[in-house]
Every structure is written in C-alpha cells, then in structure tokens.
Amino acid sequence: MTFEIEGRVLGRTLRAATWLLTVFALAGTTLISSSSCQTLTGAKSLAQDGERRLDEGRSTLDVSTLTAARALFEECARRDLNDSVCFYGLARTASYLRRAAETQKDKDTAKKWRDTAITDVQHAIALNNRVADAHALLADLYSAKISGMLSGIQFGPKANAEIQRAFQLDPSNAQAFGVMGRKYLYAPSMFGGDLDKAIDSFRKAIASIRAAMRTISGSPSRIGRRATPRAQRRPSPRLCS
C-alpha cells in the first residue's frame, strides 16, 4: 500500500514538473519572440531616423550631420545584420562623406570613405540584389576609382556591369542615368567620353525623377521621397504585431 501511495505521489509530481517545464518553455519562447520583434522594430526606426539625417546633410555635405546619420545606420545594422536597408544607408552616408572630403581637398579621407562605401553597398547587394539604386551606387563608386588606363581596365567593366544590372531592374532608374551622365562627362573621349551623351543621360535622369513625382499621391509628407520601382516592391513578412 505504501508503495502504491508513493507511486501516485511521484506520478503527480512528475506530471506537475512536466507542466511547469512546458509553461517555462512557452514563456521563454514568448519572451524571445517579443525581444526579436522589438529589435526589428527598433532597426526600422533607426533606418528611418538615419534617412532623415542623411537628407539633412547630403545637400550641404555637413560632416557632423552625415556622421550622425551614419551612426544611426550603424546601430541599425548592429540590431539586424540581415537588413539590406541598413547597409545601403551606410553606403550612401559614406559616399556623401567622400564628397565632403573631396570638397575639402582631403584625398586620403575621400579614398577611405569611397572604399568604405563600396564595402557597405556590396554587403547590401549580397543581402538583396534586386535594388537598382544599390547597383547604380556601386557603379558610381567603381567609376570613382578610375584614375588612369590601368584602373580603367580594372574598374571600367565592373562599373558598366553594375549600370546594366541597375537598368535591368529598373529601365528608368534616375540614379543609373545620373551615373551614366557623369561617366560620359568625365571620361576622356578615347574611353567613351561624350558631352552629348552626358547631356542626354542627365535629361533622362531628370525626366525619370519628374515621372516618379507624378506617380506620388501628392501628400506633402511623401514629396521628396525616392519612388521604388514596382518590380522592386515586395511585401514584407509580418513578424511583429
């Protein structure tokens, strides 16, 4: 009889322990999921804040504002290593910091930011290779590395390949037309430089921007945002409620 009572008690104890373990496991899963959602939401917010600071700093090339924007994108990338938007933002800020260094005649700093931007945008493309703007930016950065015949042989084909990829994804991409325009404008004639083609490319870039603006709803809060080509839009999975 004693053994029977002890067996029943032991059975109830094991069932209770199993139930408690299940509760703790579910609670842990809920906590982890909640933490992940907060992290992803925080990364998205940081990317939006970084974009606003970048918009503030890019027109004036203010180094402090651009540096603040980069810090936001860096934290965004730290929180979500798989978010291509964070790394594309890093690449854009590095590209504008390069331009700021060039205006200050600081060649070494300009080269550093150029190479940093290349690394960042390559990372963004590795995460999502269907963003035309990212390929256009990489083409522009490759073109910036061309300083003579040898570097032209090395980076010219890479720049052309990225421009072609950008147009494959978005035939009317304004940034890609801008890159083409700068390429025709600054390249020597023996390497394809052509003033008429440069002007034509810049005109197409402007026309593309105007067309994109016409497709925007007209809400003041959306004016000035870059339009995303329809082919590049894809629904995001609903991870957090």
ZIJOQUI-V553306 format. One line per field, one symbol per residue. burial: I if it has 16 or more other C-alpha atoms within 10 Angstrom, else O. A space follows every 10 residues. Layout:
BEGIN
burial = ???
END
This chain:
BEGIN
burial = OOOOOOOOOO OOOOOOOOOO OOOOOOOOOO OOOOOIOOII IIIIOIIIII IOIIIOIIOO IOIOIIIIII IIIIIIIOII OOIIIIIIII IIIIIIIIII IOOOOOOOII IOIIIIIIOI IIIIIOOOII IIIIIIIIII IIIIIIOOOO OIOOIIOIII OIIIIIIOII OIIIIIIIII IIIIIOIOOO OOIIIOIIIO IIIIIIOIIO OIIOOOOOOO OOOOOOOOIO OOOOOOOOOO O
END
